[in-house]
Amino acid sequence: MLEEIGGGVCAPKGFRANGVHCGIRKNKIKKDLALIVSDVRCTAAGVYTRNLVKGAPILVTQAHLADGHARAVIVNSGNANTCNADGEQIAEGMCALVERHTGIPAGDVLVASTGVIGQKLSLSPIEGGMEELVGGLGANSGAAAEAIMTTDTVKKEVACTFTLGGKTCRMGAIAKGVGMICPNMATMLCFVTTDAAVSSAMLSKALAADVRDSFNMLSVDRDTSTNDTLCIMANGLAGNREIVQDGADYRAFCRALRFITVKICRMLARDGEGATKLIECDVQGARSKQSARLAAKAVVNSNLLKAAMFGADANWGRVLCALGYSGAALDVSKIDVDFRSAAGTVAVCRGGAGIPFSEETAKEVLSADEVFIAVRLHEGRYGAAAYGCDLTYDYVKINGDYRT
């Protein structure tokens, strides 16, 4: 049985975390350095941005994860450490500082950075903050979640319990968004911890499969960042028999992972830069899984649709327009579209054509802070969901002076 709990990345046995202000960011009330550690060495896996321009921390993390193991993650906000000549040296230096202050080998430390691209990052403030950071390690998932935020307005953490082979296991995560999101993760950092015992190979398999229908279905602004990092560490302290192949336990683990990642995706979309509402597009009846994904992602990617959602305008033609250029295999004459929210449901399109509906009711439905767009293609048995947000004036304001 899967159940949501509190605790974030510290919910699983043997994980501790903390976050502090070390001085990378000028605002002294904003934390900018986070650390997550496990009491024992973990199996681990990661996925990263597909942008050819990659932050130096990704290159270091990939190297440190080559053996499929890790024990700690250090993360800074306020500076992406990207496009810097000494970037890898700085990232390696951050890992060395963890070794110096905790005894965890630098090769077992993963590293991530987020913030402005192309600005030099100094180790000095990080070094100065390490004593406080390590000294405060404990059940401080919230502090770590705060420390990785950039333009996020709220911290993002989630955790759950689930059962493997009769053993109670836990999984937790923290994440940050919330701009440059699309496609394939974007300015997104997410760190997942679990006390389940899972081999490195099966962790990699589970993560690679999961992102296709979670983070890769997330969109805020159609930009792909340079620093996207999603990592998972499993320390095995729950005591279950290690998952080394497909089977009932592996599928139960994947269900828990999907619960965590979709929760995070919805949080990131809801807190998109300048956003006032979450938009979720659910496509059913597609000829293939790929067609369902293409259709759902095209709808949440559409700037015209996102702007209509901001204005609570039931301009369903923009949904059809996005579906038409999505690349999905479909017959326009079969498409049905409904808008849904806590305020109710309004049917707006049947068989690819408009139907009468109350504009007043539609306005009420679309004024909610979570809006669902239900698309039925009537072509097959496949479905997919995508997660996005509205496009607002504040998005332009935030990104007009992001650096200055």
C-alpha positions, -999 to +999 in steps of 0.1 A: +000+000+000+014+034-010+008+063+014+020+099+013+039+111+043+060+140+054+098+143+057+109+149+021+144+135+014+149+127+051+118+104+053+138+073+043+160+057+069+196+069+071+193+101+051+200+136+066+200+170+050+205+207+056+205+240+038+222+273+047+231+308+034+268+308+026+271+340+006+267+330-031+235+350-031+235+386-020+202+383-002+213+370+033+179+356+041+179+332+012+196+299+016+220+290-012+238+258-002+223+224+004+236+189+014+220+155+015+239+126+029+233+089+036+247+070+065+258+043+042+269+041+005+240+039-019+233+026-054+225+056-075+214+067-110+208+100-128+194+116-159+203+151-172+196+178-197+198+171-234+211+206-241+246+204-257+257+232-234+259+215-200+267+229-166+301+217-153+284+200-123+267+176-147+300+165-161+314+158-127+282+141-114+282+118-145+318+109-138+312+102-101+281+081-110+300+059-135+302+031-109+265+034-100+271+045-064+270+077-044+265+088-008+259+125-008+247+154-030+259+190-026+239+218-044+242+255-047+218+281-060+225+316-073+251+305-098+248+278-125+285+272-128+280+269-166+302+282-194+331+288-170+367+277-179+373+265-143+338+250-139+347+214-135+375+224-111+350+243-089+325+214-090+352+189-080+362+213-053+327+213-039+329+175-037+363+177-020+348+201+006+322+175+014+349+149+019+370+172+041+340+179+064+322+146+064+347+119+055+326+108+025+349+102-004+347+130-030+341+103-057+308+094-039+295+130-039+272+142-066+271+180-073+246+203-089+243+241-094+215+264-104+212+301-112+227+326-136+247+311-165+281+324-174+291+339-141+322+328-122+316+307-091+341+309-062+347+282-037+353+307-009+317+312+002+310+275-001+340+266+020+330+292+046+295+277+049+305+240+052+309+239+090+274+252+095+260+231+067+274+198+080+269+207+117+232+211+110+226+178+092+195+161+104+158+159+095+161+192+076+147+183+042+128+217+042+160+237+047+177+218+018+146+224-004+148+261+003+185+263-005+181+250-040+153+275-050+159+302-075+127+319-088+106+293-071+080+309-048+075+278-026+097+249-016+090+215-032+093+182-012+073+150-010+076+116+005+057+083+006+058+048+021+054+016+002+059-022+007+085-044-009+086-081+001+068-074+034+092-046+043+081-010+047+101+013+025+102+050+021+110+074-007+114+112-006+124+140-029+131+177-031+131+197-063+133+232-078+119+247-111+105+269-123+116+285-156+134+272-187+113+240-184+107+221-217+115+197-231+132+170-212+134+184-177+149+219-181+160+242-152+150+214-129+169+199-101+153+169-083+169+146-058+152+114-047+162+093-018+149+058-008+158+032+018+147+004-005+174-020-017+177-017-055+206-025-078+222+004-098+211-012-130+174-014-120+175+021-106+187+034-140+161+013-158+133+026-135+144+063-138+148+062-176+114+047-180+097+071-155+109+104-169+092+097-202+058+102-186+068+125-158+095+152-162+096+149-200+059+158-200+065+190-180+066+224-197+067+260-185+082+280-213+096+257-240+132+265-231+157+238-223+182+246-196+219+236-192+218+222-156+189+198-154+197+170-130+176+142-116+193+118-093+181+090-071+200+073-042+190+040-026+207+029+006+189-004+013+183+003+050+146-008+047+159-044+046+140-057+016+156-082-007+176-062-033+157-057-065+179-070-093+154-079-120+119-072-132+090-086-111+064-076-085+088-057-063+103-038-092+068-028-104+059-017-068+091+004-067+083+020-100+048+029-088+063+047-058+087+065-080+059+076-104+039+089-074+069+110-063+078+123-097+043+132-108+037+150-075+069+170-082+059+177-118+026+192-107+043+213-081+068+226-106+041+234-132+019+251-106+048+273-095+060+281-130+075+316-134+047+341-130+021+313-132-013+316-116-025+281-124-016+246-132-027+232-165-029+195-170-037+180-203-049+144-203-051+127-237-068+093-241-077+071-270-045+076-290-032+051-316+001+048-297+018+059-265+040+082-285+010+099-302-006+104-268+026+120-255+030+143-285-006+154-283-006+162-246+028+180-247+018+201-276-013+214-258+006+225-226+034+239-248+011+262-268+018+298-258-016+308-273-034+282-252-014+292-221-023+328-226-060+318-230-058+299-197-044+330-180-074+350-192-099+321-184-109+322-220-124+289-233-107+293-267-108+255-274-097+261-310-062+266-296-063+230-283-073+217-317-046+238-333-019+224-310-031+188-316-030+194-353+007+203-354+018+180-326+029+152-349+004+128-333-015+104-355-051+115-353-084+121-371-095+156-364-132+147-370-131+124-339-116+148-313-136+157-282-124+184-257-136+192-222-123+218-197-125+207-160-117+222-126-130+221-091-156+245-103-171+220-127-168+207-163-177+223-196-178+204-229-165+226-257-158+204-287-173+172-301-161+154-332-136+182-340-163+209-340-175+234-315-207+228-295-229+254-276-217+261-241-221+288-214-192+313-216-201+322-180-197+286-168-165+282-188-151+314-172-158+300-138-142+266-146-111+282-161-107+307-132-096+279-108-060+275-099-059+240-114-074+234-148-076+200-166-080+198-204-095+164-213-088+153-249-104+122-263-090+111-297-111+079-302-083+063-322-070+036-299-062+026-263-032+047-253-031+078-231-007+103-216-008+134-194+013+166-196+018+193-170+021+230-176+010+265-165-005+297-179+016+324-195+013+357-176+027+393-176+048+383-146+068+358-167+081+386-188+088+407-158+108+380-140+129+371-171+133+407-182+156+415-153+166+380-141+203+387-142+203+424-132 
